[in-house]
């Protein structure tokens, strides 16, 4: 890292659809740059997990007063790569496929986004952060010095998610077929793009990176190079 890179810190916003490689790339990039990694998607997953556990997903979408009370009594905190929901470590639980299927519904709620938006702004305010999600460059940090919009073929993303589920399950059984995963990812894309609150979209000044045929290491190196150019400019 050059002297300029040591002195100047920036905000790196990485957005893109589900399973495009954002989280893994952002985490490794932050480590390489000596930055703080903020996984905003994990925060929404934590809220979705609580909604599923209490069986209130539908009610949260139809009852404004109940939603307000639910959020008032919900605390999400990141500590490194660990995710705490109401002071309980839920890092492993939030990546269950049932959470993946519900998180778009929960994250589309304006009050949910407003609550987490404030936390995300506070975490990234002092810069030196890599933050990934759906609307980081367009809503949370439109002033970010480097914005990346990652995309990947839906089938390739399904293969990645399938592999992750196999690795996380003790018996190697993902509990879902590859075809079904691809269908769910395509539906998630549609839901994220069409929602009225903070829809998934590429910021006009974002650099698009297609990760369909890139390894994680290649993704990290490409973005690190872009970051270096911004820092030294």
Backbone bond lengths (Angstrom), bond angles and torsions (degrees), N, CA, C in turn:
res aa  C-N    CA-C-N  psi(-1)  N-CA   C-N-CA  omega(-1)  CA-C   N-CA-C  phi
1 X - - - 1.469 - - 1.531 109.02 -
2 X 1.316 117.54 133.14 1.453 121.85 -177.56 1.524 111.09 -76.23
3 X 1.331 115.86 168.50 1.465 121.16 178.24 1.518 110.61 -60.35
4 X 1.342 115.84 -37.28 1.467 119.96 180.00 1.523 110.59 -64.09
5 X 1.328 116.03 -38.65 1.451 120.30 -179.60 1.526 111.50 -68.03
6 X 1.329 116.54 -34.26 1.459 120.40 179.42 1.525 109.94 -67.57
7 X 1.312 117.10 -41.25 1.464 121.40 -175.58 1.530 112.28 -76.71
8 X 1.294 118.35 -38.55 1.458 121.65 -174.29 1.522 111.30 -104.60
9 X 1.307 116.25 129.03 1.460 121.34 176.43 1.521 109.02 -117.62
10 X 1.308 115.95 145.80 1.455 121.08 -177.29 1.528 110.49 -128.95
11 X 1.321 114.72 172.39 1.462 121.50 172.55 1.518 106.98 -101.48
12 X 1.320 116.36 126.31 1.461 121.67 176.48 1.524 107.91 -110.20
13 X 1.322 116.41 116.53 1.466 122.20 -178.85 1.525 109.32 -105.55
14 X 1.318 116.15 121.91 1.467 120.85 179.83 1.525 109.03 -117.52
15 X 1.318 115.61 113.19 1.465 121.39 179.47 1.523 110.31 -115.15
16 X 1.319 115.12 165.25 1.454 119.53 177.08 1.516 111.36 157.11
17 X 1.312 116.92 171.12 1.468 121.29 -178.57 1.521 112.94 -70.66
18 X 1.319 116.01 171.92 1.466 122.64 -179.10 1.521 111.12 -58.31
19 X 1.329 115.86 140.23 1.471 123.80 174.34 1.524 113.88 61.76
20 X 1.321 117.11 27.09 1.470 119.69 177.41 1.521 111.73 -87.25
21 X 1.338 116.37 -2.02 1.456 120.46 177.51 1.510 114.06 101.33
22 X 1.330 116.89 7.54 1.467 121.21 -173.98 1.523 113.42 -58.18
23 X 1.329 116.23 -54.17 1.467 120.17 -171.48 1.525 112.77 -63.20
24 X 1.330 116.56 -48.85 1.466 119.84 -179.22 1.522 110.54 -62.67
25 X 1.323 116.05 -45.07 1.463 120.75 179.97 1.521 111.08 -63.34
26 X 1.334 116.58 -45.44 1.466 120.99 -178.92 1.523 111.15 -62.42
27 X 1.318 116.81 -41.02 1.463 120.97 -179.43 1.531 111.18 -63.88
28 X 1.333 116.18 -46.64 1.464 120.12 -179.25 1.528 111.55 -70.01
29 X 1.317 116.15 -34.98 1.465 120.42 177.61 1.524 110.38 -63.86
30 X 1.331 116.22 -44.57 1.465 120.79 179.54 1.524 110.26 -60.40
31 X 1.309 116.33 -41.74 1.469 120.47 179.35 1.523 110.50 -63.15
32 X 1.324 116.50 -42.59 1.466 120.26 -178.45 1.524 111.56 -65.86
33 X 1.341 116.25 -37.28 1.468 120.15 -177.72 1.524 113.06 -87.45
34 X 1.338 116.70 -10.11 1.456 119.51 -175.14 1.511 111.77 75.83
35 X 1.336 116.31 27.84 1.459 122.73 -179.34 1.531 110.42 -99.56
36 X 1.328 115.58 172.31 1.463 121.86 175.07 1.520 108.73 -93.41
37 X 1.315 116.25 132.95 1.468 120.68 178.62 1.523 109.22 -96.64
38 X 1.334 116.51 129.58 1.462 121.69 179.01 1.522 108.93 -122.69
39 X 1.320 115.74 110.56 1.461 122.67 -177.43 1.530 109.58 -92.67
40 X 1.319 116.66 89.43 1.462 119.65 -176.66 1.532 111.92 -67.92
41 X 1.323 116.65 -31.02 1.456 119.61 178.95 1.516 111.87 -60.97
42 X 1.340 116.04 -35.29 1.461 120.65 178.84 1.521 110.84 -64.28
43 X 1.313 116.74 -31.66 1.468 120.49 179.44 1.525 110.42 -66.69
44 X 1.328 116.52 -43.57 1.471 119.94 177.65 1.524 110.95 -67.49
45 X 1.315 116.15 -36.11 1.462 119.97 177.79 1.535 110.87 -62.82
46 X 1.324 116.24 -37.23 1.462 119.94 179.84 1.529 110.79 -63.78
47 X 1.317 116.29 -43.35 1.469 120.12 177.94 1.532 110.00 -64.18
48 X 1.340 116.04 -41.78 1.466 120.09 178.61 1.527 111.17 -62.81
49 X 1.336 116.50 -39.34 1.469 120.62 178.11 1.523 110.89 -59.45
50 X 1.318 116.63 -44.04 1.467 119.78 179.77 1.529 110.57 -64.52
51 X 1.332 116.40 -40.69 1.468 120.33 179.68 1.525 111.07 -63.03
52 X 1.325 116.35 -40.36 1.465 121.13 178.92 1.528 110.43 -67.86
53 X 1.320 116.36 -45.49 1.468 121.56 -178.53 1.522 111.14 -59.27
54 X 1.327 116.17 -38.11 1.460 120.70 -179.45 1.525 112.60 -92.21
55 X 1.351 115.88 0.27 1.463 121.86 178.35 1.533 111.90 56.75
56 X 1.327 116.13 48.23 1.465 120.22 -177.61 1.533 112.26 -126.21
57 X 1.325 117.93 18.47 1.469 120.34 -178.03 1.519 111.20 -55.68
58 X 1.318 117.36 -49.06 1.468 120.99 -178.66 1.525 111.73 -67.04
59 X 1.324 116.57 -40.34 1.467 119.36 -178.02 1.518 111.35 -65.94
60 X 1.318 117.37 -35.81 1.465 120.05 178.81 1.519 111.39 -61.43
61 X 1.309 116.45 -29.03 1.465 120.67 -178.35 1.524 112.93 -84.35
62 X 1.324 117.30 -14.30 1.467 120.05 -175.25 1.524 114.47 -118.27
63 X 1.324 117.71 -14.17 1.466 121.46 -175.22 1.526 109.86 -123.29
64 X 1.329 115.88 99.55 1.467 121.68 -175.90 1.527 112.31 -61.97
65 X 1.332 117.17 -41.55 1.457 120.66 -179.19 1.531 111.01 -65.76
66 X 1.325 115.35 -42.63 1.465 119.61 178.90 1.528 110.18 -64.13
67 X 1.331 116.83 -39.62 1.464 121.45 178.38 1.522 110.37 -61.64
68 X 1.328 116.78 -43.96 1.467 120.99 -179.63 1.527 110.75 -61.47
69 X 1.328 117.09 -42.89 1.469 121.03 179.82 1.533 110.75 -68.56
70 X 1.325 115.74 -39.10 1.466 121.56 178.35 1.522 110.48 -59.28
71 X 1.326 116.51 -46.50 1.466 120.86 -178.56 1.522 112.28 -70.51
72 X 1.331 116.15 -33.52 1.452 120.45 178.29 1.525 110.69 -61.28
73 X 1.323 115.83 -31.91 1.464 121.92 -177.99 1.525 112.88 -102.55
74 X 1.321 116.21 19.34 1.468 121.31 -179.77 1.522 110.08 -121.77
75 X 1.296 115.72 124.21 1.462 120.64 179.01 1.529 109.75 -122.70
76 X 1.318 116.21 126.00 1.462 121.97 178.08 1.520 108.26 -118.20
77 X 1.320 115.12 130.28 1.461 119.79 -177.59 1.523 109.99 -138.22
78 X 1.331 115.28 138.13 1.459 121.19 175.33 1.515 109.00 -103.52
79 X 1.317 115.47 136.07 1.458 121.09 175.78 1.523 106.57 -134.23
80 X 1.326 115.36 93.48 1.460 119.21 -171.01 1.519 108.20 66.10
81 X 1.313 116.45 -124.74 1.464 120.30 179.22 1.523 112.33 -95.81
82 X 1.335 116.53 1.27 1.452 120.03 178.44 1.524 110.82 -88.17
83 X 1.317 115.13 143.87 1.467 121.77 -179.19 1.519 108.63 -117.34
84 X 1.326 115.72 125.44 1.464 120.51 -179.01 1.523 110.25 -113.50
85 X 1.310 115.53 128.91 1.461 122.72 177.23 1.519 106.98 -115.18
86 X 1.330 116.44 115.10 1.468 121.15 -176.90 1.527 110.33 50.91
87 X 1.349 114.37 43.19 1.475 124.59 177.55 1.530 114.48 70.59
88 X 1.315 118.29 8.89 1.464 121.36 174.96 1.518 109.50 -104.46
89 X 1.323 117.04 134.67 1.461 121.71 178.67 1.528 109.07 -72.76
90 X 1.338 115.98 113.82 1.470 120.88 -178.15 1.525 111.34 -118.47
91 X 1.327 116.20 20.96 1.462 121.12 -174.45 1.523 112.60 -52.84
92 X 1.318 117.87 -43.50 1.466 120.94 -178.56 1.524 111.69 -75.95
93 X 1.319 117.32 -38.42 1.465 121.54 -174.06 1.529 114.25 -67.52
94 X 1.323 117.23 -31.75 1.465 119.37 -172.54 1.523 113.50 -70.62
95 X 1.339 117.63 -11.34 1.467 119.37 -179.56 1.524 112.70 -99.47
96 X 1.322 116.28 11.60 1.463 120.35 173.43 1.527 108.35 -64.20
97 X 1.333 116.52 147.69 1.464 120.00 -175.94 1.524 113.00 -64.32
98 X 1.332 117.78 -27.61 1.468 120.01 177.33 1.526 110.63 -65.33
99 X 1.330 115.89 -34.72 1.465 120.17 176.67 1.525 109.84 -69.95
100 X 1.324 116.46 -41.66 1.466 120.69 179.17 1.530 111.02 -57.43
101 X 1.331 116.72 -37.59 1.458 120.86 -177.72 1.522 113.01 -75.98
102 X 1.336 117.31 -22.77 1.465 120.46 -176.60 1.525 113.68 -100.66
103 X 1.324 117.08 -17.28 1.458 119.02 -170.71 1.530 112.95 -65.04
104 X 1.325 118.35 -31.22 1.458 119.75 179.73 1.528 110.95 -65.15
105 X 1.327 116.53 -38.03 1.467 120.71 177.99 1.522 110.79 -64.20
106 X 1.323 115.88 -43.59 1.455 120.31 -178.33 1.526 111.77 -70.58
107 X 1.321 116.26 -42.44 1.466 119.72 -177.49 1.525 112.69 -72.61
108 X 1.320 117.21 -12.12 1.468 120.03 178.09 1.527 112.01 -82.24
109 X 1.338 117.39 -9.53 1.459 121.47 -178.57 1.530 110.22 -79.85
110 X 1.310 115.71 125.46 1.463 121.39 -174.79 1.523 112.39 -57.73
111 X 1.316 117.66 -43.59 1.465 120.81 -177.80 1.534 111.93 -65.59
112 X 1.326 116.29 -33.80 1.457 120.19 177.45 1.523 109.33 -65.92
113 X 1.310 115.72 -45.89 1.461 119.68 -178.43 1.525 111.09 -65.82
114 X 1.334 116.73 -38.43 1.460 119.55 179.66 1.527 111.12 -63.25
115 X 1.327 116.40 -41.19 1.463 120.20 -179.94 1.535 111.09 -63.13
116 X 1.330 116.61 -47.14 1.458 120.03 -177.26 1.526 112.13 -77.88
117 X 1.328 115.92 -27.97 1.466 120.85 178.34 1.528 110.68 -56.39
118 X 1.324 116.65 -46.31 1.464 120.80 -178.87 1.527 111.12 -60.73
119 X 1.329 116.46 -43.49 1.470 120.46 179.36 1.519 110.99 -63.23
120 X 1.328 115.91 -42.46 1.460 120.89 -178.34 1.526 111.23 -65.42
121 X 1.324 117.18 -40.67 1.461 120.73 178.06 1.529 110.63 -62.50
122 X 1.319 116.30 -42.58 1.466 120.35 -179.34 1.530 111.20 -64.43
123 X 1.345 116.50 -40.35 1.460 120.16 -178.55 1.526 112.57 -66.95
124 X 1.328 116.45 -30.90 1.458 119.22 -176.04 1.516 115.43 -100.82
125 X 1.313 116.15 -0.37 1.464 120.77 -171.74 1.524 113.83 -58.70
126 X 1.335 116.82 -37.20 1.471 119.31 -175.57 1.529 112.98 -87.59
127 X 1.312 116.47 6.87 1.471 122.95 176.53 1.528 111.70 68.53
128 X 1.333 115.53 -173.01 1.447 119.12 -174.93 1.514 110.85 68.69
129 X 1.345 115.85 38.22 1.464 120.14 -177.78 1.534 110.17 -131.03
130 X 1.318 114.53 151.72 1.468 122.28 168.84 1.521 105.14 -118.04
131 X 1.316 116.05 119.20 1.454 121.21 -174.96 1.526 109.04 -124.19
132 X 1.336 116.24 130.96 1.467 117.47 179.80 1.520 110.77 -123.05
133 X 1.334 115.04 154.07 1.461 120.47 -179.49 1.512 111.42 173.81
134 X 1.334 116.13 -146.19 1.469 121.76 -179.77 1.532 112.10 -109.21
135 X 1.336 115.94 -25.74 1.467 119.19 -173.43 1.524 112.26 -138.68
136 X 1.323 116.78 29.48 1.464 119.24 -176.95 1.524 110.82 -66.87
137 X 1.322 116.40 -49.17 1.458 119.95 -178.60 1.514 114.27 -75.39
138 X 1.326 117.09 -22.59 1.462 119.86 -177.19 1.524 113.25 -96.27
139 X 1.346 117.94 -29.00 1.466 120.49 -174.53 1.529 113.06 -125.59
140 X 1.331 117.66 -53.43 1.461 120.55 -173.36 1.528 111.49 -69.46
141 X 1.339 116.18 -51.43 1.461 120.48 179.47 1.530 110.44 -132.37
142 X 1.345 116.66 71.95 1.469 118.71 177.78 1.522 112.24 -64.36
143 X 1.351 116.20 -16.45 1.468 120.35 179.38 1.525 112.43 -90.97
144 X 1.319 118.10 5.09 1.469 121.26 -179.61 1.525 110.30 -54.23
145 X 1.329 115.44 136.98 1.469 120.05 -177.64 1.524 112.89 -70.28
146 X 1.335 116.95 -28.45 1.460 120.48 178.13 1.525 109.09 -133.31
147 X 1.323 115.31 121.94 1.465 121.20 179.13 1.528 108.64 -118.92
148 X 1.313 115.00 127.62 1.462 121.43 178.49 1.522 108.59 -118.30
149 X 1.314 116.34 134.97 1.470 120.32 174.54 1.522 106.95 -117.72
150 X 1.335 115.07 106.49 1.451 120.90 -176.15 1.529 110.56 -90.50
151 X 1.327 115.73 134.95 1.452 120.62 176.21 1.531 108.37 -130.06
152 X 1.320 116.20 163.66 1.463 121.05 176.24 1.524 107.57 -164.83
153 X 1.317 115.53 152.49 1.456 121.97 177.47 1.527 109.78 -57.26
154 X 1.342 117.11 138.33 1.464 121.58 -177.00 1.531 112.08 -59.38
155 X 1.321 116.92 -38.65 1.463 119.72 179.79 1.530 110.68 -66.00
156 X 1.317 116.43 -40.47 1.458 120.41 178.83 1.523 110.30 -65.43
157 X 1.323 116.54 -39.71 1.457 119.88 178.50 1.527 111.25 -65.34
158 X 1.327 116.38 -37.49 1.467 120.30 177.66 1.528 110.46 -64.00
159 X 1.326 116.46 -40.12 1.471 120.30 178.58 1.528 110.90 -62.70
160 X 1.325 116.07 -40.23 1.462 120.09 178.82 1.526 111.05 -64.36
161 X 1.330 116.62 -45.95 1.458 120.59 -179.43 1.536 110.67 -65.30
162 X 1.322 116.04 -38.23 1.475 121.16 178.67 1.531 109.89 -61.28
163 X 1.324 116.04 -43.85 1.469 120.91 179.35 1.522 110.66 -63.32
164 X 1.345 116.47 -41.82 1.458 121.10 179.44 1.522 110.70 -61.00
165 X 1.329 116.56 -44.70 1.456 120.85 -178.88 1.529 111.24 -65.14
166 X 1.320 115.70 -38.16 1.473 119.74 177.95 1.526 110.23 -62.96
167 X 1.326 116.24 -41.87 1.460 121.00 -177.41 1.527 111.72 -70.79
168 X 1.337 116.88 -32.40 1.455 120.39 -177.35 1.525 112.48 -80.80
169 X 1.346 116.93 -23.40 1.462 120.23 -179.00 1.522 109.50 -86.42
170 X 1.319 118.55 126.85 1.476 122.36 -177.42 1.522 114.57 -52.72
171 X 1.355 117.09 -36.98 1.465 119.14 -178.27 1.525 112.79 -94.94
172 X 1.342 116.39 6.57 1.458 120.48 177.39 1.512 114.77 76.46
173 X 1.320 116.62 6.24 1.470 120.84 -179.76 1.527 109.28 -95.66
174 X 1.338 118.60 115.53 1.467 120.69 -176.84 1.525 113.44 -72.20
175 X 1.330 117.14 -16.55 1.456 120.48 178.70 1.512 114.23 78.29
176 X 1.324 117.26 9.69 1.463 121.69 -179.86 1.522 108.05 -159.00
177 X 1.327 116.03 149.01 1.462 119.19 179.84 1.519 111.03 -81.07
178 X 1.328 116.10 159.61 1.455 121.26 178.46 1.525 110.59 -62.43
179 X 1.337 116.92 -41.31 1.465 120.61 179.55 1.519 111.71 -61.60
180 X 1.333 116.22 -42.19 1.460 119.71 179.69 1.526 110.89 -65.84
181 X 1.327 116.03 -38.93 1.466 119.60 177.27 1.522 111.18 -61.14
182 X 1.329 116.19 -41.94 1.462 119.38 179.76 1.531 110.77 -63.80
183 X 1.327 116.33 -40.98 1.466 120.06 177.36 1.523 110.82 -60.81
184 X 1.334 115.66 -43.47 1.463 120.08 -179.29 1.527 111.23 -65.09
185 X 1.332 117.23 -38.67 1.461 120.92 179.30 1.528 110.83 -66.27
186 X 1.319 116.60 -41.82 1.469 119.92 177.94 1.540 110.56 -63.26
187 X 1.330 116.25 -39.80 1.461 119.97 178.26 1.519 110.58 -67.26
188 X 1.335 116.28 -39.76 1.467 120.50 178.23 1.529 109.89 -62.26
189 X 1.319 117.50 -40.95 1.466 121.20 177.38 1.527 110.37 -58.01
190 X 1.329 115.37 -46.98 1.466 120.66 -178.40 1.519 110.50 -63.54
191 X 1.337 116.16 -43.52 1.466 120.25 179.46 1.526 111.08 -62.53
192 X 1.332 116.35 -43.42 1.468 120.45 -178.09 1.523 112.01 -67.55
193 X 1.329 115.82 -37.22 1.479 119.33 -178.89 1.527 112.49 -73.93
194 X 1.317 116.81 -32.57 1.470 120.51 -171.99 1.521 114.86 -95.52
195 X 1.346 117.74 -6.45 1.461 117.57 -178.04 1.529 110.50 -67.72
196 X 1.316 116.24 151.46 1.466 121.14 -175.27 1.525 112.27 -78.51
197 X 1.341 117.29 -27.51 1.465 121.50 -178.69 1.527 110.10 -101.95
198 X 1.341 116.09 120.63 1.464 122.54 177.33 1.529 112.69 46.38
199 X 1.320 118.19 59.59 1.472 119.86 179.82 1.528 111.79 -67.03
200 X 1.324 115.57 156.04 1.460 120.76 176.86 1.528 108.99 -68.37
201 X 1.315 115.95 120.07 1.464 119.86 177.20 1.524 108.74 -156.90
202 X 1.300 114.67 153.17 1.459 120.20 -179.71 1.526 109.85 -81.41
203 X 1.344 118.59 122.54 1.464 120.60 174.84 1.531 109.45 -60.29
204 X 1.308 116.91 145.68 1.461 121.01 -176.07 1.526 112.50 -59.03
205 X 1.347 116.49 -32.50 1.462 119.61 -177.10 1.532 112.95 -99.83
206 X 1.337 116.73 16.05 1.471 120.02 179.38 1.522 110.64 -86.07
207 X 1.327 115.27 150.02 1.459 121.31 175.31 1.530 107.94 -94.38
208 X 1.322 116.61 123.99 1.462 120.34 -178.58 1.527 110.67 -83.23
209 X 1.330 115.62 136.04 1.460 120.96 178.64 1.524 108.79 -130.75
210 X 1.329 116.02 113.71 1.457 121.26 178.05 1.525 108.26 -86.30
211 X 1.326 116.17 116.05 1.464 120.94 -175.41 1.527 113.40 -100.38
212 X 1.330 117.11 9.25 1.467 120.54 -175.50 1.520 112.86 -51.91
213 X 1.330 116.18 -39.34 1.465 119.62 -175.69 1.526 111.85 -123.04
214 X 1.316 116.11 27.36 1.461 120.88 178.30 1.521 109.83 -111.35
215 X 1.309 116.68 140.66 1.462 120.37 173.69 1.524 107.59 -76.19
216 X 1.331 116.43 164.29 1.460 120.44 177.68 1.526 110.10 -58.16
217 X 1.323 116.19 -41.92 1.473 120.53 -179.72 1.529 111.17 -60.76
218 X 1.330 116.37 -40.30 1.469 120.25 179.16 1.521 111.27 -67.63
219 X 1.328 115.93 -37.82 1.466 119.78 177.98 1.528 110.70 -62.67
220 X 1.329 115.48 -45.59 1.463 120.48 -179.35 1.522 110.67 -62.40
221 X 1.307 117.46 -44.92 1.460 121.03 -177.65 1.524 111.65 -64.56
222 X 1.322 116.77 -40.03 1.473 119.19 -179.49 1.525 111.39 -64.67
223 X 1.329 116.26 -43.12 1.461 119.03 -179.09 1.528 110.49 -72.22
224 X 1.325 117.17 -36.22 1.462 120.87 177.66 1.525 109.93 -61.29
225 X 1.317 116.23 -39.33 1.466 120.26 178.11 1.529 110.82 -64.54
226 X 1.347 116.26 -42.78 1.463 120.30 177.52 1.536 110.39 -62.43
227 X 1.340 116.57 -40.81 1.454 121.15 -179.90 1.525 110.20 -63.40
228 X 1.321 115.84 -43.22 1.464 120.02 178.99 1.515 111.76 -59.35
229 X 1.331 116.51 -40.12 1.461 121.31 -179.74 1.534 110.86 -65.54
230 X 1.360 115.13 -39.38 1.468 119.28 179.15 1.530 110.49 -68.34
231 X 1.317 116.56 -44.38 1.458 121.57 -177.63 1.537 111.83 -62.78
232 X 1.307 116.08 -37.84 1.461 119.62 -176.23 1.524 113.37 -91.34
233 X 1.329 116.24 -1.30 1.479 118.65 -179.04 1.531 110.94 -79.28
